[in-house]
Amino acid sequence: RELMVDTTYKFLAKRNKENGTITATLVAVGGVDAGSKLIVGPRDGDARPVSPMEHILEDVHEIAGTGTLFPNEEGQPMLHMHMACGRQENTVTGCVRNGVKVWHILEIILFELTGSTGTRVLEQETGFKLLKP
């Protein structure tokens, strides 16, 4: 199965080549496959640099997610998305950056933000690329 982030970036590379860099907010609905990886928080909220905790989904999960898409300092698109992933009565929520695998259907709906000057810039203390207006 293909990673959601890879699929999204392939679409963006084609779209950006034709129309220029996009900034957007997005919504995701559908299913993710077993083995998908989420970042579910820092190991220690006070430690710097931040050390992320990873959670691996053991089975297919239904998802709802939201995120943003802004270029980094080099002009490359950067996706920041969090998902709630549920199966039966259990739900886990986290960031998709370590690799969420598309199950059969995962819809990504982009809402383009025209005229935006937002950029993701590296913040040294945390190691995060933070959104700057």
Accessible surface in RSA format (square Angstrom, percent):
REM  Atomic radii and reference values for relative SASA: ProtOr
REM  Chains: A
REM  Algorithm: Lee & Richards
REM  Probe-radius: 1.40
REM  Slices: 20
REM RES _ NUM      All-atoms   Total-Side   Main-Chain    Non-polar    All polar
REM                ABS   REL    ABS   REL    ABS   REL    ABS   REL    ABS   REL
RES ARG A   1   157.71  66.2  81.24  41.4  76.47 182.1  34.63  47.3 123.08  74.6
RES GLU A   2    75.45  43.3  60.99  46.1  14.46  34.4  35.69  69.0  39.76  32.5
RES LEU A   3    59.39  33.1  57.96  41.5   1.43   3.6  57.96  40.7   1.43   3.8
RES MET A   4     2.93   1.5   2.91   1.9   0.01   0.0   2.93   2.5   0.00   0.0
RES VAL A   5    25.80  17.0  25.80  23.4   0.00   0.0  25.80  22.4   0.00   0.0
RES ASP A   6    63.75  44.7  60.60  60.3   3.15   7.5  11.52  27.1  52.23  52.1
RES THR A   7    61.65  43.9  60.35  61.2   1.30   3.1  58.85  79.0   2.81   4.2
RES THR A   8     9.23   6.6   4.69   4.8   4.54  10.8   7.51  10.1   1.72   2.6
RES TYR A   9    68.71  32.1  65.69  37.4   3.02   7.9  54.01  40.6  14.70  18.1
RES LYS A  10   133.87  65.3 122.21  75.0  11.66  27.8  90.52  81.5  43.35  46.2
RES PHE A  11   105.49  52.8  97.93  60.7   7.55  19.7 104.59  63.4   0.90   2.6
RES LEU A  12     0.00   0.0   0.00   0.0   0.00   0.0   0.00   0.0   0.00   0.0
RES ALA A  13    65.04  59.8  51.25  79.1  13.78  31.4  59.66  84.0   5.38  14.2
RES LYS A  14   137.84  67.2 131.46  80.7   6.38  15.2  80.57  72.5  57.27  61.0
RES ARG A  15    41.71  17.5  39.42  20.1   2.29   5.5  16.05  21.9  25.65  15.5
RES ASN A  16    25.34  17.5  17.40  16.8   7.94  19.1  14.12  34.0  11.22  10.8
RES LYS A  17   186.16  90.8 149.24  91.6  36.92  87.9 102.69  92.4  83.47  88.9
RES GLU A  18   115.67  66.4  79.86  60.4  35.81  85.3  41.28  79.8  74.39  60.7
RES ASN A  19    98.26  67.8  62.21  60.1  36.05  86.8  19.79  47.6  78.47  75.8
RES GLY A  20    35.85  44.2   0.00   N/A  35.85  44.2  32.21  88.4   3.63   8.1
RES THR A  21    71.78  51.1  40.92  41.5  30.86  73.5  17.57  23.6  54.21  82.0
RES ILE A  22     7.24   4.1   6.79   5.1   0.46   1.1   7.24   5.2   0.00   0.0
RES THR A  23    14.34  10.2  12.05  12.2   2.29   5.4   9.53  12.8   4.81   7.3
RES ALA A  24     0.00   0.0   0.00   0.0   0.00   0.0   0.00   0.0   0.00   0.0
RES THR A  25    47.10  33.5  47.10  47.7   0.00   0.0  30.61  41.1  16.49  24.9
RES LEU A  26     0.66   0.4   0.66   0.5   0.00   0.0   0.66   0.5   0.00   0.0
RES VAL A  27    59.70  39.3  59.70  54.0   0.00   0.0  59.70  51.9   0.00   0.0
RES ALA A  28     0.07   0.1   0.00   0.0   0.07   0.2   0.00   0.0   0.07   0.2
RES VAL A  29    61.23  40.3  61.09  55.3   0.14   0.3  61.09  53.1   0.14   0.4
RES GLY A  30    18.91  23.3   0.00   N/A  18.91  23.3  15.53  42.6   3.37   7.6
RES GLY A  31     2.44   3.0   0.00   N/A   2.44   3.0   0.93   2.5   1.51   3.4
RES VAL A  32     0.01   0.0   0.01   0.0   0.00   0.0   0.01   0.0   0.00   0.0
RES ASP A  33    21.67  15.2  21.67  21.6   0.00   0.0   1.11   2.6  20.56  20.5
RES ALA A  34    39.97  36.8  32.92  50.8   7.05  16.0  33.16  46.7   6.81  18.0
RES GLY A  35    20.92  25.8   0.00   N/A  20.92  25.8  16.80  46.1   4.11   9.2
RES SER A  36     0.00   0.0   0.00   0.0   0.00   0.0   0.00   0.0   0.00   0.0
RES LYS A  37    77.74  37.9  77.74  47.7   0.00   0.0  22.98  20.7  54.76  58.3
RES LEU A  38     0.19   0.1   0.19   0.1   0.00   0.0   0.19   0.1   0.00   0.0
RES ILE A  39    13.02   7.4  10.00   7.5   3.02   7.3  10.00   7.2   3.02   8.2
RES VAL A  40    48.74  32.1  22.95  20.8  25.80  62.2  26.51  23.0  22.23  60.3
RES GLY A  41    22.68  28.0   0.00   N/A  22.68  28.0  20.43  56.1   2.25   5.0
RES PRO A  42    62.32  45.4  52.51  47.9   9.81  35.7  53.03  43.8   9.29  57.7
RES ARG A  43   157.78  66.2 126.08  64.3  31.71  75.5  45.75  62.5 112.04  67.9
RES ASP A  44    75.58  52.9  69.08  68.8   6.50  15.4  26.92  63.4  48.65  48.5
RES GLY A  45    51.84  63.9   0.00   N/A  51.84  63.9  26.00  71.3  25.85  57.9
RES ASP A  46   131.89  92.4 109.25 108.7  22.65  53.5  32.12  75.6  99.77  99.5
RES ALA A  47    37.54  34.5  28.45  43.9   9.09  20.7  37.54  52.9   0.00   0.0
RES ARG A  48   111.55  46.8  77.42  39.5  34.13  81.3  29.75  40.7  81.79  49.6
RES PRO A  49   105.31  76.7  98.72  90.0   6.59  23.9  98.80  81.6   6.51  40.4
RES VAL A  50    31.01  20.4  14.66  13.3  16.36  39.4  14.66  12.7  16.36  44.4
RES SER A  51    47.55  40.2  44.81  59.8   2.74   6.3  30.16  64.2  17.39  24.4
RES PRO A  52    54.49  39.7  47.00  42.8   7.49  27.2  47.52  39.2   6.97  43.3
RES MET A  53    67.02  34.7  67.02  44.4   0.00   0.0  36.87  31.3  30.16  40.0
RES GLU A  54    77.07  44.2  47.21  35.7  29.85  71.1  18.34  35.5  58.73  48.0
RES HIS A  55    72.88  39.8  69.94  48.6   2.94   7.5  42.38  43.7  30.50  35.5
RES ILE A  56    87.10  49.6  76.73  57.2  10.38  25.0  76.73  55.3  10.38  28.2
RES LEU A  57     2.39   1.3   1.11   0.8   1.27   3.2   1.59   1.1   0.79   2.1
RES GLU A  58   163.31  93.8 133.73 101.2  29.58  70.4  53.35 103.2 109.95  89.8
RES ASP A  59    57.59  40.3  57.47  57.2   0.12   0.3  10.03  23.6  47.55  47.4
RES VAL A  60    30.57  20.1  30.27  27.4   0.30   0.7  30.27  26.3   0.30   0.8
RES HIS A  61    20.75  11.3  19.28  13.4   1.46   3.7   8.30   8.6  12.45  14.5
RES GLU A  62   118.73  68.2 116.01  87.8   2.72   6.5  59.18 114.5  59.55  48.6
RES ILE A  63    12.29   7.0   0.00   0.0  12.29  29.6   3.43   2.5   8.86  24.0
RES ALA A  64    59.61  54.8  54.40  83.9   5.22  11.9  54.76  77.1   4.86  12.9
RES GLY A  65     9.50  11.7   0.00   N/A   9.50  11.7   5.49  15.1   4.01   9.0
RES THR A  66    83.73  59.5  81.58  82.7   2.14   5.1  64.97  87.3  18.75  28.3
RES GLY A  67     9.25  11.4   0.00   N/A   9.25  11.4   8.40  23.1   0.85   1.9
RES THR A  68    39.40  28.0  39.40  39.9   0.00   0.0  38.71  52.0   0.69   1.0
RES LEU A  69     0.00   0.0   0.00   0.0   0.00   0.0   0.00   0.0   0.00   0.0
RES PHE A  70    13.34   6.7  13.34   8.3   0.00   0.0  13.34   8.1   0.00   0.0
RES PRO A  71    19.33  14.1  19.33  17.6   0.00   0.0  19.33  16.0   0.00   0.0
RES ASN A  72    17.44  12.0  14.90  14.4   2.54   6.1   0.35   0.9  17.08  16.5
RES GLU A  73   102.71  59.0  67.35  51.0  35.36  84.2  24.33  47.1  78.39  64.0
RES GLU A  74   123.69  71.0  93.63  70.8  30.07  71.6  63.79 123.4  59.90  48.9
RES GLY A  75    33.49  41.3   0.00   N/A  33.49  41.3  26.01  71.4   7.48  16.8
RES GLN A  76   108.30  60.6 108.30  79.1   0.00   0.0  33.63  71.6  74.67  56.6
RES PRO A  77    24.16  17.6  16.63  15.2   7.52  27.3  16.63  13.7   7.52  46.7
RES MET A  78    50.06  25.9  50.06  33.1   0.00   0.0  49.38  42.0   0.68   0.9
RES LEU A  79    20.70  11.5   2.55   1.8  18.14  45.6   2.56   1.8  18.13  48.8
RES HIS A  80    80.77  44.1  77.65  54.0   3.12   8.0  57.50  59.3  23.26  27.1
RES MET A  81     0.95   0.5   0.29   0.2   0.66   1.6   0.42   0.4   0.54   0.7
RES HIS A  82    79.33  43.4  76.70  53.3   2.63   6.7  60.18  62.0  19.15  22.3
RES MET A  83     1.25   0.6   0.00   0.0   1.25   3.0   1.25   1.1   0.00   0.0
RES ALA A  84    39.46  36.3  34.81  53.7   4.64  10.6  34.92  49.2   4.54  12.0
RES CYS A  85     0.16   0.1   0.08   0.1   0.08   0.2   0.00   0.0   0.16   0.2
RES GLY A  86    18.22  22.5   0.00   N/A  18.22  22.5  14.98  41.1   3.24   7.3
RES ARG A  87   105.02  44.1  97.57  49.7   7.45  17.7  27.97  38.2  77.05  46.7
RES GLN A  88   168.47  94.2 115.01  84.0  53.46 127.3  44.05  93.8 124.41  94.4
RES GLU A  89   146.64  84.2 109.52  82.9  37.12  88.4  70.92 137.2  75.72  61.8
RES ASN A  90    95.76  66.0  92.23  89.1   3.53   8.5  28.96  69.7  66.80  64.6
RES THR A  91    93.88  66.8  57.56  58.4  36.32  86.6  35.50  47.7  58.38  88.3
RES VAL A  92    32.70  21.5  28.31  25.6   4.38  10.6  32.21  28.0   0.49   1.3
RES THR A  93    77.88  55.4  62.65  63.5  15.23  36.3  47.98  64.4  29.90  45.2
RES GLY A  94     4.05   5.0   0.00   N/A   4.05   5.0   4.05  11.1   0.00   0.0
RES CYS A  95     5.49   4.2   5.49   6.1   0.00   0.0   2.45   6.2   3.03   3.3
RES VAL A  96     2.37   1.6   2.37   2.1   0.00   0.0   2.37   2.1   0.00   0.0
RES ARG A  97   119.17  50.0  89.25  45.5  29.93  71.3  55.44  75.8  63.74  38.6
RES ASN A  98    64.38  44.4  41.71  40.3  22.67  54.6  10.17  24.5  54.21  52.4
RES GLY A  99     5.94   7.3   0.00   N/A   5.94   7.3   4.63  12.7   1.31   2.9
RES VAL A 100     0.24   0.2   0.24   0.2   0.00   0.0   0.24   0.2   0.00   0.0
RES LYS A 101    70.71  34.5  70.71  43.4   0.00   0.0  27.88  25.1  42.83  45.6
RES VAL A 102    29.33  19.3  29.02  26.3   0.31   0.8  29.02  25.2   0.31   0.8
RES TRP A 103    89.15  35.8  83.65  40.5   5.50  12.9  74.68  39.8  14.48  23.5
RES HIS A 104   115.72  63.2  86.70  60.3  29.02  74.2  53.26  54.9  62.46  72.7
RES ILE A 105   107.87  61.4 104.12  77.6   3.75   9.0 107.57  77.5   0.30   0.8
RES LEU A 106    25.75  14.3   0.78   0.6  24.97  62.8   0.85   0.6  24.91  67.0
RES GLU A 107    93.20  53.5  88.41  66.9   4.79  11.4  32.46  62.8  60.74  49.6
RES ILE A 108    53.68  30.5  24.17  18.0  29.51  71.1  24.17  17.4  29.51  80.1
RES ILE A 109    70.59  40.2  68.05  50.7   2.54   6.1  70.59  50.8   0.00   0.0
RES LEU A 110    46.83  26.1  21.18  15.2  25.65  64.5  21.18  14.9  25.65  69.0
RES PHE A 111   107.09  53.6 102.72  63.6   4.37  11.4 107.09  64.9   0.00   0.0
RES GLU A 112    86.15  49.5  58.48  44.2  27.66  65.9  16.09  31.1  70.06  57.2
RES LEU A 113    68.97  38.4  62.26  44.5   6.70  16.8  65.69  46.1   3.28   8.8
RES THR A 114   119.56  85.0  90.64  91.9  28.92  68.9  62.00  83.3  57.56  87.0
RES GLY A 115    80.33  99.1   0.00   N/A  80.33  99.1  44.98 123.4  35.35  79.2
RES SER A 116    46.54  39.3  13.37  17.8  33.17  76.4  16.86  35.9  29.69  41.6
RES THR A 117   111.91  79.6  90.64  91.9  21.27  50.7  77.86 104.6  34.05  51.5
RES GLY A 118     7.36   9.1   0.00   N/A   7.36   9.1   3.44   9.4   3.92   8.8
RES THR A 119    38.13  27.1  38.13  38.7   0.00   0.0  18.95  25.5  19.18  29.0
RES ARG A 120    14.41   6.0  14.34   7.3   0.07   0.2   1.94   2.6  12.47   7.6
RES VAL A 121    42.85  28.2  42.68  38.6   0.16   0.4  42.68  37.1   0.16   0.4
RES LEU A 122    71.89  40.0  58.09  41.6  13.80  34.7  58.09  40.8  13.80  37.1
RES GLU A 123    49.97  28.7  45.68  34.6   4.29  10.2  25.51  49.3  24.46  20.0
RES GLN A 124   147.21  82.3 124.80  91.2  22.41  53.4  63.01 134.1  84.20  63.9
RES GLU A 125   106.69  61.3  91.03  68.9  15.66  37.3  38.40  74.3  68.29  55.8
RES THR A 126    24.06  17.1  19.92  20.2   4.14   9.9  19.92  26.8   4.14   6.3
RES GLY A 127    45.42  56.0   0.00   N/A  45.42  56.0  22.05  60.5  23.36  52.3
RES PHE A 128    79.77  39.9  77.22  47.8   2.55   6.6  79.77  48.4   0.00   0.0
RES LYS A 129    74.89  36.5  60.73  37.3  14.15  33.7  29.79  26.8  45.09  48.0
RES LEU A 130    67.20  37.4  66.96  47.9   0.24   0.6  67.20  47.2   0.00   0.0
RES LEU A 131    73.40  40.9  51.74  37.0  21.67  54.5  51.74  36.3  21.67  58.3
RES LYS A 132    93.66  45.7  93.25  57.2   0.41   1.0  50.44  45.4  43.21  46.0
RES PRO A 133   144.73 105.5 103.84  94.7  40.89 148.6 115.20  95.1  29.53 183.5
END  Absolute sums over single chains surface
CHAIN  1 A     7836.7       6188.0       1648.7       4445.4       3391.3
END  Absolute sums over all chains
TOTAL          7836.7       6188.0       1648.7       4445.4       3391.3
